[in-house]
């Protein structure tokens, strides 16, 4: 293999053609990407709400942008290093937004690779299989990296299969099947603890570590200097109305989170 070290082309053997799922990313030579940090006061945890609060400011930010909930990428440079914006939630709460320039990035910057990967995150429309209570999310697994002299996009087909029933629906079905009501909590814990659940309101996954039977959406927790119920928190952060006020809550210790066990209504 000594001849390969000096040249990437061999000197013997037969030439064959290979096809790979890599695509070259081409950009304008003088193109610059501007990176901004976006802060909210009061803090907003919902990714959808954070993005929605930026929508009214197209005249300032422009319509072409990419936002992952904390970092904003724009193809334009704003007049000031720090831009102050004011938005209002559906409930009439005022939210102060600070957009701060943190970096100017050429196309070859490693941070630009992060931006490119954000662009390819959107999944396709889900396919439901009602007879098996499953939902299939079709999509692609994409990776964009620097390879030798160019930036390449690697694309692989990737599907995600999820159960379409909510945890609350599963618990209700389990209660009907349980012959001894006194054993329901033990059977329920055996079935649910250790599973990974998806919370649709923020599109995140959590491991179920405990079922908080002594908690309901009306319980309160400390948020900043005030106490707020889980029901109020979900309504303000995600614009969702909790319809079952007696449901048990799920606890995820790794994330220090209490999760609602049902699907709230928009």
C-alpha positions as CSV (number, residue, x, y, z in Angstrom):
1,X,0.0,0.0,0.0
2,X,3.0,2.3,-0.2
3,X,1.9,3.8,-3.5
4,X,-1.4,5.0,-1.9
5,X,0.4,7.2,0.6
6,X,1.8,9.4,-2.2
7,X,-1.4,9.5,-4.3
8,X,-5.0,8.7,-3.7
9,X,-5.2,7.0,-7.1
10,X,-3.8,3.5,-7.4
11,X,-1.4,2.4,-10.2
12,X,-2.8,-1.2,-10.7
13,X,-6.0,-3.1,-10.7
14,X,-9.3,-2.4,-12.4
15,X,-11.3,0.8,-12.2
16,X,-14.9,0.5,-10.9
17,X,-17.6,3.1,-10.4
18,X,-19.2,3.5,-7.0
19,X,-22.2,5.6,-6.0
20,X,-22.7,7.0,-2.5
21,X,-25.5,9.0,-0.8
22,X,-23.3,12.1,-0.5
23,X,-24.2,15.5,-2.1
24,X,-21.9,18.5,-2.4
25,X,-23.1,21.7,-0.6
26,X,-22.4,24.7,-2.8
27,X,-22.5,28.3,-1.5
28,X,-21.6,31.7,-2.7
29,X,-17.9,32.6,-2.0
30,X,-18.7,35.9,-0.3
31,X,-21.7,34.6,1.6
32,X,-21.7,35.4,5.4
33,X,-24.1,34.0,8.0
34,X,-24.9,36.0,11.1
35,X,-25.4,34.3,14.4
36,X,-27.6,35.8,17.2
37,X,-28.5,34.8,20.7
38,X,-32.2,35.4,21.6
39,X,-33.2,36.0,25.2
40,X,-36.8,36.3,26.5
41,X,-38.0,38.1,29.6
42,X,-40.0,36.5,31.2
43,X,-38.4,33.2,30.1
44,X,-40.3,31.1,27.6
45,X,-39.7,27.4,27.5
46,X,-41.9,26.4,24.6
47,X,-39.9,26.3,21.4
48,X,-43.1,27.0,19.4
49,X,-44.0,30.0,21.5
50,X,-40.5,31.4,21.3
51,X,-40.6,31.1,17.5
52,X,-44.2,32.6,17.3
53,X,-43.1,35.6,19.3
54,X,-40.5,36.4,16.6
55,X,-43.1,36.2,13.7
56,X,-44.4,39.8,14.1
57,X,-40.9,41.2,13.6
58,X,-40.2,40.4,9.9
59,X,-39.6,44.1,9.2
60,X,-36.7,44.0,11.6
61,X,-35.3,40.5,11.2
62,X,-36.4,39.7,7.7
63,X,-38.4,36.6,6.6
64,X,-35.4,34.4,5.8
65,X,-34.2,33.0,9.1
66,X,-33.5,29.8,11.0
67,X,-34.2,29.6,14.7
68,X,-33.7,26.6,17.0
69,X,-35.3,28.2,20.0
70,X,-32.2,29.9,21.4
71,X,-29.8,30.6,18.4
72,X,-31.0,32.7,15.5
73,X,-29.3,32.6,12.1
74,X,-29.8,35.5,9.6
75,X,-28.4,36.2,6.2
76,X,-28.4,39.9,7.1
77,X,-26.5,42.0,9.7
78,X,-28.8,44.0,11.9
79,X,-28.0,47.7,12.4
80,X,-27.2,47.3,16.2
81,X,-25.2,44.6,18.0
82,X,-28.2,44.3,20.5
83,X,-31.7,44.6,19.2
84,X,-34.7,45.0,21.6
85,X,-38.1,43.7,20.5
86,X,-41.5,43.6,22.3
87,X,-44.1,40.9,21.7
88,X,-47.4,39.8,23.3
89,X,-48.7,36.4,24.0
90,X,-52.3,35.3,23.2
91,X,-53.1,35.9,26.9
92,X,-51.9,39.5,26.6
93,X,-48.6,39.0,28.5
94,X,-45.8,41.3,27.4
95,X,-42.6,39.6,26.5
96,X,-39.3,41.5,26.0
97,X,-36.9,39.9,23.5
98,X,-33.2,40.7,23.2
99,X,-31.4,39.7,19.9
100,X,-27.7,39.9,20.4
101,X,-25.1,39.4,17.6
102,X,-22.6,36.8,18.6
103,X,-20.7,35.8,15.5
104,X,-20.2,36.4,11.7
105,X,-19.6,33.1,10.0
106,X,-18.1,32.3,6.5
107,X,-19.5,29.2,4.7
108,X,-16.6,27.0,5.9
109,X,-17.1,27.8,9.6
110,X,-17.8,24.7,11.8
111,X,-20.8,26.6,13.2
112,X,-22.3,26.9,9.7
113,X,-22.4,23.1,9.7
114,X,-24.7,23.3,12.7
115,X,-26.9,25.7,10.7
116,X,-27.0,23.4,7.7
117,X,-28.1,20.5,9.9
118,X,-30.9,22.6,11.4
119,X,-32.3,23.1,7.9
120,X,-32.7,19.4,7.3
121,X,-34.5,18.5,10.6
122,X,-38.1,18.8,9.4
123,X,-39.9,15.4,9.3
124,X,-42.6,14.5,6.8
125,X,-46.3,14.0,7.5
126,X,-47.0,11.0,9.8
127,X,-48.7,7.9,8.7
128,X,-51.2,6.4,11.2
129,X,-51.9,2.7,11.6
130,X,-55.1,2.8,13.7
131,X,-55.6,-1.0,13.9
132,X,-52.3,-1.3,15.7
133,X,-52.4,2.1,17.4
134,X,-49.1,3.2,15.8
135,X,-47.9,6.3,14.1
136,X,-45.0,6.2,11.6
137,X,-43.0,9.3,11.1
138,X,-41.1,9.1,7.7
139,X,-38.0,11.1,7.3
140,X,-34.3,11.2,6.7
141,X,-31.2,11.1,8.8
142,X,-28.9,13.8,7.6
143,X,-25.3,14.6,8.4
144,X,-23.4,17.6,7.0
145,X,-19.6,17.6,7.5
146,X,-16.4,19.0,5.9
147,X,-14.8,16.3,3.7
148,X,-11.4,17.3,2.3
149,X,-12.1,20.3,0.0
150,X,-15.9,20.5,0.2
151,X,-18.9,20.3,2.5
152,X,-20.9,17.2,1.9
153,X,-24.5,16.2,2.8
154,X,-25.0,12.5,3.7
155,X,-28.7,11.3,3.5
156,X,-30.1,8.1,4.9
157,X,-33.8,7.0,5.0
158,X,-34.9,6.9,8.6
159,X,-38.4,6.2,10.0
160,X,-39.6,6.5,13.6
161,X,-42.5,4.3,14.9
162,X,-44.5,5.6,17.8
163,X,-47.5,4.3,19.7
164,X,-50.4,6.7,18.9
165,X,-52.3,6.2,22.2
166,X,-51.6,8.6,25.1
167,X,-50.3,7.4,28.5
168,X,-53.7,8.4,30.0
169,X,-55.5,6.2,27.4
170,X,-53.2,3.3,28.1
171,X,-53.8,3.7,31.8
172,X,-57.6,3.8,31.3
173,X,-57.5,0.6,29.2
174,X,-55.3,-1.1,31.8
175,X,-57.7,-0.2,34.6
176,X,-60.6,-1.8,32.7
177,X,-58.5,-5.0,32.2
178,X,-57.2,-5.2,35.8
179,X,-59.4,-7.7,37.7
180,X,-58.3,-6.4,41.1
181,X,-58.5,-2.6,41.4
182,X,-56.2,-2.7,44.4
183,X,-53.4,-4.0,42.2
184,X,-53.9,-1.4,39.5
185,X,-51.2,1.0,40.6
186,X,-48.6,-1.8,40.9
187,X,-49.5,-3.2,37.4
188,X,-49.5,0.3,36.0
189,X,-46.0,1.0,37.4
190,X,-44.7,-2.3,36.1
191,X,-45.9,-1.4,32.5
192,X,-44.9,2.3,32.4
193,X,-41.8,2.8,34.5
194,X,-38.7,2.7,32.3
195,X,-40.6,3.5,29.1
196,X,-39.7,6.6,27.0
197,X,-42.6,8.9,26.2
198,X,-42.9,11.8,23.8
199,X,-44.6,15.0,24.9
200,X,-46.1,16.5,21.8
201,X,-46.3,20.0,23.2
202,X,-42.5,20.4,23.0
203,X,-41.6,17.4,20.9
204,X,-39.2,16.0,23.5
205,X,-38.8,12.5,24.9
206,X,-38.5,11.6,28.6
207,X,-37.9,8.3,30.5
208,X,-40.7,7.5,33.0
209,X,-39.0,7.0,36.4
210,X,-42.1,7.3,38.6
211,X,-45.9,7.8,38.6
212,X,-46.8,10.6,41.0
213,X,-50.2,9.3,42.2
214,X,-50.3,12.0,44.8
215,X,-50.0,14.8,42.2
216,X,-52.5,16.3,39.8
217,X,-52.4,19.2,37.3
218,X,-53.7,21.4,40.1
219,X,-50.5,20.9,42.2
220,X,-48.2,23.9,42.3
221,X,-44.4,24.3,41.9
222,X,-42.0,27.2,42.4
223,X,-41.2,29.1,39.2
224,X,-39.1,32.1,39.9
225,X,-40.6,34.0,42.8
226,X,-44.1,32.7,42.3
227,X,-46.0,29.5,42.6
228,X,-47.9,28.2,39.6
229,X,-50.0,25.1,39.0
230,X,-49.0,22.6,36.3
231,X,-52.3,23.4,34.6
232,X,-51.5,27.1,34.4
233,X,-48.0,26.5,33.3
234,X,-49.0,24.3,30.4
235,X,-51.6,26.9,29.3
236,X,-49.3,29.8,29.4
237,X,-46.2,28.1,28.0
238,X,-47.8,25.9,25.3
239,X,-51.3,27.3,24.8
240,X,-52.9,24.0,25.9
241,X,-55.9,23.4,28.1
242,X,-55.7,20.5,30.5
243,X,-59.1,18.7,30.4
244,X,-58.6,16.0,33.1
245,X,-57.8,17.7,36.4
246,X,-57.6,14.4,38.4
247,X,-55.0,12.6,36.3
248,X,-51.8,11.3,37.9
249,X,-48.5,12.9,36.7
250,X,-45.4,11.2,35.4
251,X,-42.0,12.0,36.9
252,X,-38.7,12.0,34.9
253,X,-35.8,12.3,37.4
254,X,-33.1,12.7,34.8
255,X,-34.7,15.9,33.6
256,X,-36.2,16.8,36.9
257,X,-39.6,17.0,35.2
258,X,-43.2,16.3,36.0
259,X,-45.1,15.3,32.9
260,X,-48.9,15.3,32.2
261,X,-50.0,11.8,31.4
262,X,-52.6,12.8,28.8
263,X,-52.9,14.7,25.5
264,X,-54.1,18.3,26.2
265,X,-56.5,20.0,23.8
266,X,-55.3,22.9,21.8
